Amino acid sequence: MEIKKSWREKIKVSLYGDKPDVCPDSGEERRITVNSSRIDAVIAIAFGVSRTVAQEWIFQGKVRRDGLVVSKPDTEVQPDDMISCRGQGRLKLLQCTQTRKERTAWQIVLFRSQRR
């Protein structure tokens, strides 16, 4: 830990090495099914928009995965990823399973933006 000074106030600064733990009870837990684990498919189903709109968000730089801007719609997502869409909200991917019809089922926690 390192103490820095900003004007007259002392600030305590520390680095956090792990991903922050998000409480599932503060969001809406749900199950979604998609054809693939591409980020555009997952955010389209989670936020209830078309895949084209999800791709536009990605190209506009509005989508982040674990804090890093996503630039390609075909980026594969993994369990424990935190995806945020500016102006829409965030979603935490919990676990992934296969359905009987060969689709991918994701258990997610959806945090809606308050500004909508």
N, C-alpha and C positions, 0 to 999 in steps of 0.2 A: 504494500500500500504506500501511496505517495501523497503527500499533502501539497497542494498548489494554492496559490493565492490569486483571487480575482478581485480587484479593487481592495476593499477592506475585509471581504469575506473569505474565510478559509474553506477550501473545497477538498473533500476526501475522494480520491480517485483510485479505482481498482479495476483490474481486468477480469473478465468472466470468461473462462475457457470453454465451458460446456454450453449446450443449447439451453435456453431458459425453459423451465417446466411450465406448461400452460395448464391451468385447471380446467378440466372438461366440464365442470358444473357451471362455468360462467358462459358457456356457449351452448349451441344446440347440437346434440349428437345425432347423427343420421347415417344411413347406409345408402350409397349410390352405386350404380352399375354402369360401366363404360366399356367400349370396345377395346380400348388400349389404355395404357398408363401414360399417355402423352399428357403434358401439362394443359394444353388447350382443351382436350376432351374432359379432363377432370374439372377445370374451373367452369367450363360451359355448363355441365350438369349441376355442379354445386351451387352456382349462382343463378341458374335458370335462364341462361342466354344461349344464343346460337354459337356454334363453334367459330363461325366467321367473326362474330363480335369478340370472342375470347382471343382470337388471333390478332385482331386490331389492338386490343389492350396490350398484348405482348409487344407488338411492333411500336406502340407509342411509349413503351418503357414503364407501363403502369403495373406490371406484374413482377413480384420478387419471390424468390425461393430461398428461404433461410437468410434473408437480408440482402441477397445479391440479385441484381436485375437480370431477368430472363430475356434473352434476345431471340430464341428459336422456339417456335410452337411445338416442335417434335421432341423437346426435352423430356426425358423420362423422369417420373417422380418415384420416390421411395417412401416406405413407412418412416414416420417421425419427421417428415418434411413439414415446414410451416410455409404456406403460400399466402401472400398478401396481394390484393388487388386494390390499388388506390381508388378511393371513393366507394368501394363495394363492401370490403371487409377482409377477413382472413379465414383460412381454414387450416386445420392441423390434420394430417393424414395419420391415422392410428394403425390400421392393419389392412392387409390385402388378401383376398381369397378368390378362388375361381368358382363360378357358378356352373350349374349343369349344362347350360347352353354355351359354354366356352367364353363367357364374358368375365370381366374383372370386376369384383365387388370391393369397394373401399368403405371402411368404417371411418368416418370423419367427424370432426367437431367444427361447426361453422359459427364464426363470430361475425355478425352483420355490423356494418358501419352505422354509426349513429346519425351521420349526415345525410342519409338517403331520404 
